[in-house]
Amino acid sequence: MTNDKLTHQDEDISAPEFATEEALDKHEFGNWPEVFGLVLTAFLMWLTFALTG
């Protein structure tokens, strides 16, 4: 097994090859990580301002 694929960026591979890799990945999180990160960031900002006055 070669490590050449580890250095390839998404732009370096063809569309069918990228689609195949995405299908094999099996992780479909959708937008929840981004939404959770936004909510958590907003909460931490509010908490910081609320506690420091």
QUIKAMO-V564915 format. One record per residue. RES is the residue in one small letter. D_FIRST is the distance of its C-alpha to the first C-alpha in Angstrom with 2 decimals. Layout:
RES:D_FIRST / RES:D_FIRST
This chain:
m:0.00 / t:3.76 / n:6.79 / d:9.01 / k:9.78 / l:11.10 / t:13.80 / h:14.99 / q:18.33 / d:19.89 / e:22.04 / d:19.29 / i:18.13 / s:20.46 / a:22.63 / p:21.38 / e:17.72 / f:19.05 / a:21.25 / t:18.52 / e:16.53 / e:19.93 / a:20.82 / l:17.79 / d:18.62 / k:21.90 / h:23.59 / e:26.89 / f:29.00 / g:31.20 / n:33.41 / w:34.21 / p:32.23 / e:34.06 / v:37.37 / f:37.03 / g:36.19 / l:39.26 / v:41.51 / l:40.37 / t:40.90 / a:44.32 / f:45.29 / l:44.33 / m:46.28 / w:49.27 / l:49.10 / t:49.03 / f:52.07 / a:53.88 / l:53.67 / t:54.41 / g:57.26
